Amino acid sequence: MGQNTIIDAIEKQEWLKTAGDAIHPAVVNAFEAGGEAGQQVKDALHGTWLGHPLHPALTDVPIGSWTTAAVLDTMELMGKKKYAPGADAAVAVGLVGAVGAAVTGLTDWTGTTKERRKIGMMHGMLNAGAAALYVTSLLLRRRKNTRGTAIGLSMLGYGVVSFGAYLGGHLVFGKQLGVDHTATAAEYPEDFVSVLPENELAENSMRCVKAGEVPVLLARKNGKIFALAHTCSHLGGPLSEGDLLDDGRVRCPWHGSVFSLEDGSVVHGPATEPQPRFEVRVRDGQIEVRTPAKENK
């Protein structure tokens, strides 16, 4: 079965959608019930403080630990018993890391599309299954007469988590989850370019304009004009269709990421990458924008 066939088969599983539709609101509501503290925890789990999704970094811990365990288990099966304690420790470290990876992954999963949630649901279920195998293996490793079974379960768990990792890679490289959607092949203008007559941008309003080939969000708030990249860095949402907030911020209409109009920084996730900002000036009745001078290459 080819890779595309496997992905297609998963995407056709309606039970994954049903399960996702049941779990998604429960997780979202749990964060919302925490108020501002819940939002801060959610942002931390997304990795907004890191400027990069936290989940991929944490997945290295269980995958690396369980790879080490697989190597050491193999050495033990070859008769080198001295590696047994190291393998046991690697399995335990992997389980601790898996908890962090699961919590951050579940948080990121709530901030994506239904199409991606199907693959994410299978990804999470496989990793949970692998973790269960490793827990059982760790318990069985304590008795000499069940150690062979324990190693077998670990090897099975490693195969399962490897397939889960493949699906995680597909979400990133195939579905562009967790990448910066403001990255573009189009050139950002280094010199001021005219994008809109000033009288066409009313107070407390937003517009999508083009600076060459680059979509730009123009917003007017408290008499000041701001310009950010129009495409949300999280999953490409159109910021001009979102909410212009009273505190000089904009909320994406797709998954609720909030950015500062002043500098494009992430105020609330699930976005982790800031929005590129533009310098703005008004000349001869025209609004003009350019990439900030210090960012010009």
GUDODO-884836 format. One line per 2 residues: number of its first residue (from 1); their letters; for each residue x negated, y, z of N, C-alpha, C. Coordinates in steps of 0.2 Angstrom, whole numbers, plus 5000, padded with zeros to 4 digits. Each point is the difference from the previous one (the first is absolute). Layout:
NUM> A> X:Y:Z:X:Y:Z:X:Y:Z | ...
END
This chain:
1> MG> 4996:4994:5000:5004:5006:5000:4996:5006:5000 | 5001:5005:4995:4996:5006:5000:5001:5005:5005
3> QN> 4996:5005:5001:5001:5005:5005:5006:5004:4999 | 5001:5002:4994:5006:5004:4998:5007:4996:5002
5> TI> 4999:4993:4998:5006:4996:5002:5001:4999:5007 | 4995:5000:5004:5001:5000:5007:5003:5006:5003
7> ID> 4998:5006:4998:5003:5006:5002:5007:5001:4998 | 5001:4998:4993:5007:5000:4998:5005:4996:5004
9> AI> 4997:4994:5002:5005:4995:5004:5001:5003:5006 | 4995:5003:5004:5002:5004:5006:5004:5005:4999
11> EK> 5000:5004:4995:5004:5006:4999:5007:4998:4999 | 5001:4994:4998:5007:4998:4998:5004:4997:5006
13> QE> 4996:4999:5006:5003:4997:5006:5005:5005:5003 | 5006:5000:4999:5005:5005:5004:5000:4999:5007
15> WL> 4998:4994:5003:5000:5000:5007:4995:5004:5003 | 4995:5001:4996:4994:5005:5003:5003:5007:5001
17> KT> 5005:5002:4995:5003:5007:5000:5005:5000:5006 | 5003:4994:5001:5005:5000:5005:4997:5001:5007
19> AG> 4995:4996:5001:4996:5000:5006:4997:5007:5001 | 4997:5003:4995:4997:5006:5000:5005:5006:5002
21> DA> 5006:4999:4997:5005:5005:5002:5003:5000:5007 | 4999:4994:5003:5002:4999:5007:4994:5003:5005
23> IH> 4994:4998:4998:4995:5002:5004:4998:5008:5000 | 5000:5002:4994:4998:5007:4999:5003:5005:5004
25> PA> 5007:5001:5000:5003:5005:5005:4998:4999:5007 | 4999:4994:5002:4999:4998:5007:4993:5004:5002
27> VV> 4995:4999:4996:4994:5003:5001:5000:5007:5000 | 5003:5003:4995:5001:5007:4999:5003:5003:5006
29> NA> 5006:4997:5002:5004:5003:5006:4996:4999:5006 | 4995:4995:5001:4996:5000:5006:4996:5006:5001
31> FE> 4997:5002:4994:4995:5006:5000:5004:5006:5001 | 5006:5001:4997:5004:5006:5001:5003:5000:5007
33> AG> 5001:4995:5003:5002:5000:5007:4995:5003:5005 | 4994:4999:4998:4995:5003:5004:4999:5007:5000
35> GE> 5004:5004:4995:4999:5007:4999:4993:5002:4998 | 4998:5006:5002:4993:5002:4998:4995:4995:5002
37> AG> 5000:4997:5006:4995:4995:5001:5000:4994:4995 | 5006:4998:4998:5001:4995:4995:4997:5002:4994
39> QQ> 5001:5006:4998:4997:5002:4994:4992:5000:5000 | 4998:5002:5006:4992:5001:5000:4997:4993:5000
41> VK> 5004:4995:5003:4997:4993:5000:5001:4997:4993 | 5005:5002:4996:5001:4998:4993:4994:5003:4996
43> DA> 4999:5006:5001:4995:5004:4996:4993:4996:5001 | 4999:4999:5007:4993:4997:5002:4999:4993:4996
45> LH> 5006:4996:5000:5000:4993:4997:4999:5001:4992 | 5003:5005:4997:4999:5001:4993:4992:5001:4999
47> GT> 4997:5004:5004:4993:5002:4999:5000:5007:4998 | 5005:5005:5001:5000:5007:4998:4994:5003:5003
49> WL> 4998:4998:5006:4994:5003:5004:4993:4998:4996 | 5000:4994:4997:4994:4998:4997:5000:5002:4993
51> GH> 5005:5003:4997:5000:5002:4993:5000:4994:4995 | 5002:4994:5002:4999:4994:4996:5005:4995:5004
53> PL> 5004:4996:4996:5004:4995:5004:4996:4996:5005 | 5002:4999:5006:4997:4996:5005:5000:4993:4999
55> HP> 5006:4997:4997:5001:4993:4999:4994:4997:4996 | 4998:5002:4994:4995:4996:4997:4993:5000:5004
57> AL> 4999:5005:5004:4994:4999:5004:5000:4995:5005 | 5006:4999:5003:5001:4995:5006:5000:4993:4997
59> TD> 5003:4999:4994:5000:4994:4997:4993:4996:4999 | 4995:5004:5000:4993:4998:4999:4998:4995:5007
61> VP> 5003:5002:5005:4999:4997:5007:5002:4992:4999 | 5007:4999:4999:5001:4993:5000:4997:4996:4994
63> IG> 5000:5003:4994:4998:4997:4994:4992:4998:5001 | 4996:5005:5003:4993:4999:5001:4999:4995:5005
65> SW> 5004:5000:5006:4999:4995:5005:5002:4993:4998 | 5005:5000:4996:5003:4993:4998:4995:4997:4995
67> TT> 4997:5004:4996:4995:4998:4995:4994:4997:5004 | 4998:5004:5005:4995:4997:5004:5001:4994:5004
69> AA> 5006:4999:5002:5003:4994:5003:5000:4994:4995 | 5002:5001:4994:5000:4995:4995:4993:4998:4999
71> VL> 4995:5004:4999:4993:4998:4999:4997:4996:5006 | 5002:5002:5006:4997:4997:5006:5004:4993:5001
73> DT> 5006:5000:4998:5004:4994:5001:4997:4994:4995 | 4998:5003:4994:4997:4996:4995:4993:4997:5003
75> ME> 4996:5004:5003:4994:4998:5003:5001:4995:5005 | 5005:5001:5004:5002:4995:5005:5002:4993:4997
77> LM> 5004:5000:4995:5002:4994:4997:4994:4996:4997 | 4994:5004:4998:4994:4997:4997:4996:4997:5006
79> GK> 5002:5001:5006:4997:4997:5006:4996:5005:5004 | 5000:5006:4999:4997:5005:5004:5005:5003:5005
81> KK> 5000:4996:5005:5005:5002:5006:4999:5007:5003 | 4994:5002:5000:4998:5006:5003:5004:5006:4998
83> YA> 5003:5000:4994:5004:5006:4997:5007:5000:5002 | 5002:4995:5004:5007:4999:5002:5002:5006:5004
85> PG> 4996:5002:5005:5003:5006:5004:5000:5007:4996 | 4996:5001:4995:5000:5005:4996:5006:5000:4996
87> AD> 5002:4994:4997:5006:5000:4996:5006:5002:5004 | 5000:4997:5006:5006:5001:5005:5001:5008:5001
89> AA> 4994:5003:5002:5000:5007:5001:5003:5004:4994 | 4997:4998:4994:5002:5003:4994:5008:5000:4999
91> VA> 5003:4994:5001:5007:4999:5000:5004:5005:5004 | 4997:5001:5006:5003:5004:5005:5000:5007:4998
93> VG> 4994:5002:4998:4999:5007:4998:5005:5002:4994 | 5000:4995:4996:5005:5001:4994:5007:5001:5002
95> LV> 5002:4997:5005:5007:5000:5002:5001:5007:5004 | 4995:5003:5003:5001:5006:5003:5001:5005:4995
97> GA> 4995:5000:4995:5001:5004:4994:5006:5000:4996 | 5003:4994:5000:5006:4999:4996:5006:5004:5003
99> VG> 5000:5001:5006:5005:5003:5004:5000:5008:4997 | 4994:5003:5000:5000:5007:4998:5001:5000:4992
101> AA> 4998:4995:4996:5002:5000:4993:5007:5000:4999 | 5003:4995:5004:5008:4999:4999:5004:5007:5002
103> VT> 4998:5003:5005:5004:5006:5003:4999:5006:4995 | 4994:5001:4997:4999:5005:4995:5003:4998:4994
105> GL> 4999:4994:4998:5003:4998:4993:5008:5001:5000 | 5003:4998:5006:5007:5000:5001:5002:5008:4999
107> TD> 4996:5004:5003:5002:5007:5000:4999:5003:4993 | 4995:4998:4996:4999:5002:4993:5006:4997:4996
109> WT> 5002:4994:5001:5005:4997:4996:5007:5004:5001 | 5001:5003:5005:5006:5004:5001:5000:5006:4995
111> GT> 4995:5002:4998:4999:5006:4996:4999:4999:4993 | 5003:4995:4997:4999:4998:4993:5006:4999:4997
113> TK> 5000:4998:4993:5006:4999:4996:5003:4993:5001 | 5006:4999:4999:5003:4993:5001:4996:4995:4995
115> ER> 4998:5002:4994:4996:4995:4996:4994:4998:5003 | 4996:5005:5003:4994:4998:5004:5001:4996:5006
117> RK> 5006:5002:5003:5002:4996:5007:5000:4993:4999 | 5003:4997:4994:5000:4993:4999:4993:4997:5000
119> IG> 4995:5003:4997:4994:4997:5000:4997:5001:5007 | 5001:5006:5003:4997:5001:5007:5003:4995:5005
121> MM> 5007:4998:4999:5003:4996:5004:4997:4993:5000 | 4998:4997:4994:4997:4994:4999:4993:5000:5003
123> HG> 4997:5006:4998:4993:5001:5003:5000:4999:5008 | 5004:5003:5003:5001:5000:5007:5001:4993:5003
125> ML> 5005:4997:4996:5002:4993:5003:4995:4995:4999 | 4996:5001:4995:4994:4995:4999:4995:5001:5005
127> NA> 4998:5007:5002:4996:5001:5005:5002:4998:5007 | 5007:5001:5001:5002:4998:5007:5000:4992:5000
129> GA> 5001:4997:4995:4999:4992:5000:4993:4998:5001 | 4996:5004:4997:4992:4998:5001:4998:5001:5007
131> AA> 5003:5006:5003:4998:5001:5007:5003:4995:5004 | 5006:4997:4999:5003:4995:5004:4996:4993:4999
133> LY> 4997:4999:4995:4995:4994:4999:4994:5001:5004 | 4998:5006:5000:4993:5001:5004:5002:5000:5007
135> VT> 5005:5003:5002:5002:4999:5008:5000:4993:5002 | 5004:4996:4996:5000:4992:5001:4993:4997:5000
137> SL> 4996:5002:4995:4993:4998:5000:4996:5001:5006 | 5001:5007:5002:4996:5002:5006:5002:4996:5006
139> LL> 5006:4998:5001:5002:4996:5006:4998:4993:4999 | 5000:4997:4994:4998:4993:4999:4992:4999:5001
141> RR> 4997:5006:4998:4992:4999:5001:4998:4999:5007 | 5004:5001:5005:4998:4999:5007:4999:4992:5001
143> RK> 5003:4996:4996:5000:4993:5002:4996:4996:4994 | 4995:4996:5002:4996:4997:4996:5004:4995:4995
145> NT> 5005:4997:5002:5003:4995:4996:5005:5004:4995 | 5001:5006:5000:5004:5004:4995:4996:5005:4997
147> RG> 4993:5000:5001:4996:5005:4996:5001:5000:4993 | 4999:4994:4997:5001:4999:4993:5006:5003:4997
149> TA> 5006:4998:5004:5006:5003:4997:5000:5008:5001 | 4997:5002:5005:4999:5008:5001:4996:5003:4994
151> IG> 4995:4997:4998:4996:5002:4994:5004:5000:4994 | 5004:4994:4999:5004:5000:4994:5005:5005:5000
153> LS> 5003:5002:5005:5005:5005:5001:4997:5007:4998 | 4994:5001:5002:4996:5006:4999:4999:5001:4992
155> ML> 4998:4994:4997:4998:5000:4993:5007:5002:4996 | 5005:4997:5002:5007:5001:4997:5002:5008:5001
157> GY> 4999:5002:5006:5001:5007:5001:4996:5005:4996 | 4994:4998:4999:4995:5004:4996:5003:5000:4992
159> GV> 5003:4995:4998:5002:5000:4993:5007:5004:5000 | 5004:5000:5005:5006:5004:5000:4998:5007:5000
161> VS> 4996:5002:5005:4998:5007:5001:4996:5003:4993 | 4997:4995:4997:4997:5002:4994:5005:5002:4994
163> FG> 5005:4996:5000:5005:5002:4995:5004:5006:5002 | 5001:5001:5007:5003:5006:5002:4996:5006:4999
165> AY> 4993:5000:5000:4995:5005:4998:5001:5002:4993 | 5001:4994:4996:5001:5002:4992:5006:5004:4999
167> LG> 5005:4998:5004:5007:5005:4999:4998:5007:5002 | 4996:5000:5006:4999:5007:5002:4996:5004:4995
169> GH> 4995:4996:4997:4996:5004:4994:5005:5002:4995 | 5005:4995:4998:5004:5002:4995:5004:5006:5001
171> LV> 5002:5001:5007:5004:5006:5002:4996:5006:4999 | 4993:5000:5001:4996:5006:4999:4998:5001:4993
173> FG> 4998:4995:4996:4997:5001:4994:5006:4999:4994 | 5005:4996:5002:5005:4999:4995:5006:5005:5001
175> KQ> 5002:5001:5006:5005:5005:5002:4998:5007:5003 | 4994:5001:5000:4997:5006:5002:5003:5002:5007
177> LG> 5000:4996:5005:5002:5001:5007:4994:5002:5004 | 5000:5006:5003:4994:5002:5004:4995:5004:4996
179> VD> 5001:5001:4994:4995:5004:4996:5002:5007:4999 | 4996:5005:4998:5002:5007:5000:5003:5001:4993
181> HT> 5006:5002:5001:5004:5001:4993:4999:5007:4998 | 4996:5004:5003:4999:5007:4997:4994:4999:4995
183> AT> 4996:4995:5000:4995:4999:4996:5002:4999:4993 | 4997:5004:4995:5003:5000:4993:4994:5001:4996
185> AA> 5001:4998:4993:4995:5001:4995:5000:5007:4998 | 5005:5003:5001:5001:5007:4997:4995:5005:5004
187> EY> 4998:5005:4997:4995:5005:5003:5004:5005:5004 | 4998:5001:5007:5003:5005:5004:4997:5007:4997
189> PE> 5004:5005:5000:4997:5006:4997:4995:5004:5005 | 4994:5001:4997:4995:5004:5004:5001:5007:4999
191> DF> 5003:5003:4995:5002:5007:4999:5007:5001:5001 | 5002:5006:5002:5007:5001:5001:5004:4999:4994
193> VS> 5006:4997:5000:5004:4999:4995:5007:5002:5002 | 5004:5003:4995:5007:5002:5001:5005:4994:5000
195> VL> 5004:5000:5005:5004:4994:5001:5008:5002:5000 | 5001:5006:5002:5007:5002:5001:5001:5007:5001
197> PE> 5005:5004:4998:5001:5007:5001:5002:5000:5008 | 4998:5005:5003:5001:5000:5007:5007:5001:5002
199> NE> 5004:5003:4996:5007:5002:5002:5004:4993:4999 | 4997:4995:4997:5004:4993:5000:4999:4996:5006
201> LA> 4996:5002:5005:4999:4996:5006:5003:5004:5006 | 5006:4998:5001:5004:5003:5006:4997:4998:5007
203> EN> 5001:5005:5005:4998:4998:5006:5004:4994:5003 | 4996:4996:5004:5003:4993:5002:5001:4995:4995
205> SM> 4996:5000:4995:5002:4996:4994:4993:4996:4998 | 5001:4995:4996:4994:4996:4997:5001:4999:4993
207> RC> 4995:5000:4996:5000:4998:4993:4995:4996:4998 | 5001:4996:4995:4994:4996:4997:4998:5003:4993
209> VK> 4994:5002:5000:4997:5003:4994:4994:4996:4997 | 4998:5002:4995:4994:4997:4997:4994:5005:5000
211> AG> 4994:4997:5002:4994:5004:4999:4996:4996:4995 | 5001:5001:4994:4997:4996:4995:5004:4993:5000
213> EV> 4997:4995:5002:5003:4993:5000:5002:4998:5007 | 4998:5004:5005:5001:4999:5007:5006:5002:5003
215> PV> 5005:4996:5002:5006:5002:5004:4998:5004:5006 | 5003:5006:5001:4999:5004:5006:5006:5002:5004
217> LL> 5000:4999:5006:5006:5002:5004:4999:5008:5002 | 5004:5004:4998:5000:5007:5003:5006:5000:5005
219> AR> 4998:5004:5005:5005:5001:5006:4999:5007:5002 | 5006:5003:5002:5000:5007:5003:5003:5000:5006
221> KN> 4996:5002:5005:5003:4999:5007:4997:5006:5004 | 5004:5004:5003:4999:5006:5004:4996:5005:4996
223> GK> 5002:5001:4994:4997:5005:4995:4993:4997:4997 | 4998:4994:5002:4993:4998:4997:5001:4994:4996
225> IF> 4996:5000:4994:5000:4995:4995:4995:4995:5002 | 5002:4993:5000:4995:4995:5001:5000:4995:4993
227> AL> 4995:4997:4999:4999:4995:4995:4996:4994:5002 | 5004:4994:4999:4997:4993:5001:5001:4996:4994
229> AH> 4996:4994:5000:5001:4995:4995:5008:4998:5001 | 5003:4999:4995:5007:4999:5000:5002:4992:5002
231> TC> 4995:4996:4998:5001:4993:5001:4998:4998:5007 | 5004:4997:5004:4998:4998:5006:4995:4995:5000
233> SH> 4995:5001:5005:4994:4995:5000:5002:4993:5002 | 5005:4999:5003:5002:4994:5003:5002:4995:4995
235> LG> 5006:5001:4996:5002:4996:4995:5003:5004:4994 | 4998:5006:4999:5001:5004:4994:5007:5003:5000
237> GP> 5003:5001:5006:5006:5004:5000:5000:5007:4998 | 5005:5003:4997:5001:5007:4998:5001:5005:5005
239> LS> 4995:5003:5003:5001:5004:5006:5005:5006:4999 | 5001:5002:4993:5005:5006:4999:5007:4997:5002
241> EG> 5001:4994:5000:5007:4997:5001:5001:4999:5008 | 4995:5001:5004:5000:4999:5007:5003:5006:5004
243> DL> 4998:5001:5006:5002:5005:5004:4995:5005:5002 | 5001:5006:4999:4996:5006:5002:5002:5002:5007
245> LD> 4995:4998:5005:5002:5001:5007:4998:5007:5002 | 5003:5001:5006:4999:5007:5003:4993:5002:5002
247> DG> 4997:4995:5002:4993:5001:5003:4994:5000:4995 | 5002:5001:4993:4995:5001:4995:4997:4993:4998
249> RV> 5005:4995:5000:4998:4993:4998:5005:4998:4994 | 4998:4994:4997:5004:4997:4995:5001:4993:5002
251> RC> 5006:4997:4999:5001:4993:5001:5002:4997:4994 | 4996:4994:4998:5001:4996:4994:5007:4997:5000
253> PW> 5004:5000:4995:5007:4997:5000:5000:4992:5000 | 4994:4997:4998:5000:4993:5000:4999:4996:5007
255> HG> 4995:5002:5003:4998:4996:5006:4999:5005:5006 | 5001:5006:4999:5000:5005:5006:4993:5002:5002
257> SV> 4995:4999:4996:4994:5003:5002:5000:5008:5000 | 4997:5003:5005:5000:5007:5001:4993:5003:4999
259> FS> 5000:5006:4996:4994:5003:4999:5000:5007:5001 | 4994:5003:5003:5000:5007:5001:4999:5004:4993
261> LE> 5004:5005:4999:5000:5004:4994:4993:5004:5000 | 4998:5002:5006:4994:5004:5000:4994:4997:4997
263> DG> 4999:4993:5002:4993:4997:4998:5001:4993:4997 | 5007:4998:5000:5001:4993:4997:4999:4994:5005
265> SV> 4998:5002:5006:4998:4994:5005:5006:4996:5002 | 4999:4994:5002:5006:4995:5002:5002:5002:5007
267> VH> 5006:5002:5000:5003:5001:5007:5003:4994:5003 | 5004:4996:4996:5003:4994:5002:4999:4995:4994
269> GP> 4999:4994:5001:4999:4994:4995:5007:4998:4998 | 5000:4995:4995:4995:4995:4999:4994:5002:4996
271> AT> 5000:5006:4997:4994:5002:4996:4994:5001:5005 | 4994:4998:4997:4994:5001:5004:4996:5005:4996
273> EP> 5001:5001:4994:4995:5004:4996:5004:5007:4999 | 4996:5006:5001:5003:5006:4999:5002:5002:4993
275> QP> 5004:5005:4999:5002:5002:4994:4995:5005:4997 | 4997:5000:4994:4996:5005:4998:5003:5007:5000
277> RF> 4997:5005:5002:5003:5007:5000:4997:5004:4994 | 5004:5005:4999:4997:5005:4995:5000:5007:5002
279> EV> 4995:5004:4998:5000:5007:5002:5006:5003:4995 | 5003:5005:5003:5006:5003:4997:4999:5008:4999
281> RV> 5001:5003:4995:5000:5007:4999:5006:5002:4996 | 5002:5006:5000:5005:5003:4996:4997:5006:4996
283> RD> 5000:4999:4993:4997:5005:4996:5005:5002:4994 | 5002:5006:4999:5004:5002:4995:5007:4997:5000
285> GQ> 5002:4998:5006:5007:4997:5001:5000:4993:4999 | 4994:4997:4999:4999:4992:4999:4997:4997:5006
287> IE> 5002:4994:5002:4997:4997:5005:4994:4995:4997 | 4994:5001:5003:4995:4996:4997:4997:4996:5005
289> VR> 4997:4994:4998:4997:4996:5005:4993:4997:4997 | 4996:4998:5005:4994:4996:4998:4998:4996:5006
291> TP> 4995:4995:4998:4997:4997:5006:4996:5004:5004 | 5000:5000:5007:4996:5004:5004:4993:5000:4998
293> AK> 4997:5006:5000:4993:5001:4997:4995:4996:5003 | 5000:4999:5006:4995:4995:5003:5001:4993:4998
295> EN> 5006:4998:4997:5001:4993:4998:4999:4999:4993 | 4998:5006:4996:4999:4999:4993:4993:4996:4999
297> K> 5000:4996:4995:4994:4997:4999:4996:5003:4994
END
